[in-house]
Amino acid sequence: MTTLEAKAVGCLAGAAVGDGLGSATEGWTPEQIRDHHHGWVHGIVPPYGVNGTVPPQVSRYRKGEGRITDDTLMTGALVAVYQRLRRHLNAYDIAETLAPMLLQEVVWIPDMGREDQLLQRLFLAEKWLATRLVYGNVDPREAGNGNIVNCGAAMYIAPVGVVNAANPEAAYAEAIEITGAHQSSYGREAAGVLATAVAAAMDLDATAGTVVEAALRVARDGTRKAIEAVCTRATGFSDWSDAIRALREAVEPFDSVGADYRNPDLGARRPSRLHSIEELPIALGFLVISRGDYRNAVLGAVNYGRDADSIASMAGALAGALNGIDAVPAEWRQGVASASRKDIEAPGRVMAAVAREVFAEDKRRRRAAEAAFEELVVEGRRAADLGTA
């Protein structure tokens, strides 16, 4: 296995494992997590429903036991688009390839326990893709306008970072381009920044620090300020269990959802230059605290609660890209794959192959452009010489 493949598989399998572990604590506070599980969660745990504790908002889903959620299912759909088109993507590819997939292709949905259209598992903010692009025939470049602003685009954007491995700025540009079909404002910005962070983590010499630096180079507005606030606070901790309250306090001024995750504030999820999604800064914060260690970054995210599956998926993608597939605990990989009935390592292998092809084509085009520019310079000199003569 090449380093590229090890990192690509680590990224996407790492994201799936984070999702599978975090699904069991989604929507809960850290106090509720410890009460329910008699302490911190340290791995795959039983599903909701034990002792009659199913929250009514998630009663249709069987969370826990390592079952992946829509985060990983959507990531797999984006990988399928790359596998089919084998090039950089744009907003029209989301409209013409991804959105129809949501309606036409039947997949196994682990936390619903049945095969169905992926669309049936998606939150309303992701159903927006079908509503606007398939039914509404809206211009894909601006179809995300009007959607609620959330982490929906960021949660599946990691493949963009893989296909632009070690080129963070290119990852940002591609992610911002394609997510215009889905999100706007700080939801779209978060997708661009997460793709940037993944691309930076794919670099051979990457560290948690260089990943955060890359994110801050491109991040704007409230997203940048939230990442700065959380990661600055994170540097004062070495144990995720001590840092949870402090990270929440750091991100709270930028989070529009409010204190009660299940009952968002009136102004929640509206476009703003002042706000940020909560998930991305917190994932980066746990990456800093863990110094890039996969297990600790993911466990911090899982025990943070709130949108734990998305936070742990993002943290898992980043730590997995940093360290490769061997850093993702084998027992977690096996447990999530078995519970979800998915080969969670296959998407990474696909993206590594696509990334090699895309890089080769980028290189060919870049060299052709360089040669053409050199000819322009030469011709310009010739014209100047002729004029002088």
N, C-alpha and C positions, 0 to 999 in steps of 0.2 A: 504494500500500500504506500503510495507516495505521500509526502507531507501535505500536499494539497488535498488529497482524498481524505487523509486522517483528520484534517481540520474541518473539511466540509461535512464529513459524516459526524464529527464531534459537535459541530454547530447545530445541525438539524436534528440529530438524535438527542443531543443535549437539550434542545428546546422542547422536544416531545416528552422527555422524561420530566422536565420541570413542569410542563403542563399537566402530566399525569399525576404528579405528586401534589401540585398546587390545587388541583380540582377538589380535593378533599377538604380544603380549608377556605375556599372562596366564599366571600361574603361575611366571614366571621371576624371578630376582633381577636387580638392575641390572647386576651383573657378567656374568651369563649373557647378558643382552640385548646388552651392548656386545661381548662375545666373538662372539656369533652374527652380529650385524649389522655388525661391524667399526667400532663406534662407536655413539654415541647414535642412536636412531630419530628422524627428522625429518619423517616423513610416512607414506604408505602403503607397506608393505613386503611382500615375498613371504610365502607361507604357511608354516606348519610343514611339515616333510617335506623341506625342502631339505637335502641332504647327510645324510639319514637321521637327522634330529634330532627326530623326533616323540616327545614324551613319551607313555608308554603311557596315562596318564590322559585324554588328549584325542585319542587316535588316531582316534576315530570322527568327529571334526570337522576340517574344513579351515579352519583359522583363518588370518587374514591377508588380504592383497590388498583390504582394506577391507570384508570381509564382516561384517555386523552379527550380533549374537548374540541370546540370549533376552532381554537387557535391552531392546533396541529392539522386539522382537516383542511383549513384554508391555506395553510402553508403547503400542504401536499398538492392542492389545486394549482397554486402558483408554480410549483415545481413542474407540474404536468404541462403548463403553458410553455415554460422554458424548454422542456423536453420535446415538445411538438415543434416550436418555432426555431430553437437553437440559435438565438441572437439576443441582443439587447431588446428590451420591451418598451412600449409606449402606451399611452392611454387608450389608443384604439385597439391594442391587443387585449386589454382588459375587457373592452366592450365586445369584441368580436370572438374572443376565445374563452376567457375566464367566465364572464357572466353567463353565456349559454351553458357552460359546464354545470353551473349551479342548478340549472333547471333540467338538464337532460341526462346527466350521469348519476347513476345510483351507486352509493358507497355504503360500507358498514359504518354505522354511527354508534360507537362504543357506549356512550353514556345514555343512549336511548334504547340500546339493545335490539336494533333492527337495521335492515337495509332500507335506504330511502334516498331521495334527492338530498344533496348537501344543503340545499336551500332550507329544508325543513328543520335543520339544526341551528340555523343562524339567528343571531339577535337582529332586531329590526334595523339597526344601523348598517348591518351587512346585507340584509335583504334589499336595502336601498340599491345595491348594484343591479339586481334584476329589475327592480321597479323603474329606475331611471334609464338604464342602458338597453334593456330588452323591451320593456313595455312602453317606456317614454321616448325612446330614440333620441335622447339628449346628447349633445356634443360631448364626447367622452372626456375632453380636456377640462370641462367645467361641471361635470355631472355631480361631483361631490358637494357642490354648493347647496346649502339648504339642509344637508344631513345633520343629525346631532353630532357634535364633536366628541369623539371618544378614541380609544386605543385600537379600534377595529382594523385600521390599515396597518398600524405598526405591528400588530400581533402576528402577521404572516409575512412580513417584509424581509426576513433574514436571508432568503435566497438571493435577493438583490445584492446584499453584501458579499455573498459567496461568489457570484458571477463577476463581481468587480473586486476580487480579492487583492488586498494591498494597494488599492486605489480608492481611498475614502471619498474624495471629492466627486469622482465619477459615480460612486454608489449613491451619494446624496442626490445628484442630478437625476439619475434614473428613477430613484424612489419617488422623488417629488413629481416627476413626469407621470408615472403610472398611477400614483394615488390621487391625482386630480380627478380621476374617475370615481373615487369613493369618498374622499374626505376633503375638508378645507381647514383653514386656520391652524391651530396648534395640534390638531389630530394629524393633519398632513405633515406638519413640521416634524412631529415625533417619528413618523415613518421614515422621513429622510435622515434624521439623526441616528436612528437605530441601524439603518442600513449602513451608514457611515461607520458606526462603531463596530459592526460585524466585519466590514472590509478591513478596518484597522486591526482588529483582532486576528485576522487571517495572516497578517505579516509574520514572518518567521521570528522576528525579534520583539514582537509585541508584548506589552505588559498591561496590567490594569490601568496604570497611569497613562500610557500612550493611547489607550482606547478612549479614556475620558478626554484627553487633550484633543484627539481627533474630533470627538463629538462637539466639544466647545468651539472648535475652529469654524464649524458650519452652523451651529445652532443659533437661532435668533429669538428675540423677544422673550416672552415668559418661559419658553422652553429652556433657553440658555440660562436664565436666572435661576430657574428651579434646579437644573443640573448643578450649577455652581453652589447653590445653597446646600443641597443634599450631600454632594461629594465633599464639600468643605467640612460639613459636620461629620461625615463618615470617617475622615482621617483621624479623628480622635478616639476611634474604637478599634479593637482587635477581635471582638467577639460579637457575632450578629445578635445574640440574645440580649446583650446589653444595649444595643443600638436601636432597637425597633421604635421605641417611643421617640427618641431624638430624631430619627429620620422622618417620622410622621410629622413632627413639629416643623421640621425644615421645609417639607413640601407643602404643608397645609395652606400657606398664603397664596399658592399658585394653583391649587386644586379646586375646581369649581364644584365638585360633587358634594363636599361638605363632610361633616363628622359621621353622619349615619349613611354608610355606603348603600344600604338597601332603600333609603328614602332620600334621594338627591335633593339638594337645595333648589329653589325656584330658578335661579340663574345658571343652573348646571348645564354643561355641555353646549353652551352657546359660543359662537365665534368670538375671539378676543385676542388681542396682542399681549395681554397681561397674564394669561393663564397658561397652564401646561397640563397634559395628562399626568396622572400620578405614577403610572406604571414604569415609564422609562427612567426618570430620575432615581426612583427607588431601586430599580434593577442595577443601575450603575453604582449606586451607593453600596449595595451589598457586594458588588464586584470589587470595589475599593477596600471594604472591610476585610474581605476574604483574601485580598491580594491575588485575585484571579483564580483561587481554588474553586473547583466546580462544586464539590459537595457543600461547602460552607456558603457559597453564594446562593445556591438553590434553597438550602434549608432556611436561610434568613428570609428569603422571599416567601417560602411556604408558610412560615410562622408569622409573617407580617399580617396575613389575612387580607381583608378587603378584596381586591381583584387578584388574589394570590396566584391563580393559574396563569394569568397573563404576565405578571411580574416574574414568576419563576421560569416561565418559558423564555422571556427575554434574557434573564440572568443566565439561564442554561445555554442559550444560543451563544452569548458572549464568552462565557467560561469554556464552553465546548470548542469554540473557534480558537480561543487562546491556546488550549492545551491538547486538543485532539480527542479522538474517541476513547482512548484508553483512560482518560481522566473521568469519564462518566461511569459511575459504579456499575459493574456488570450485573449485579443483582437487581438494580433499578431498571436497567435496560431490558433485562429478561422479563421482569414483572410487568412493566408497562407494555411491552410488545405482546405478551401473553394475554393480559387483561383487555387490550384494545384490539386484538386480532390483526395487528399491523406489523409489517417489517419496517421498523422505525429507522433502520440504517440505509435502506434503499434510496430515499430521497437525496441523501448526501452524496451517494455514489453517482447518481444522475447529475447533480449540480456540479460535481468535480469534472465530469466529462464535458458538460456544456461549457463550463468556465474555460477549459482548455481550448475548445473550438472558438469561443468568442474572443479569447485573447489572441489567438492566431489571426483571426480576421481583423481585429483591432490593429494588430501589428502591421499587417499587410497594408491596410488603409493609411496608417500613420506614415509608413515609409513612402507610399505613393504620394501623399500630400507633401512630405518633406522634399521629395524629388521635384515635384511640380513647383514648389515655392523657390527652390534653388534655381530652377529654370527662369522663373520670373526675375530673380535678382540678376542673373546673367544677362537676360534680355534687356533689363534696365540699364546695365553697364554698357551694353552694346549701343543702345539708343543714345546714351550720354556721349559716348565716343564719336558717334556719327554726327551728333549735333555740334560737337567741338570742331570736328573736321570741316 
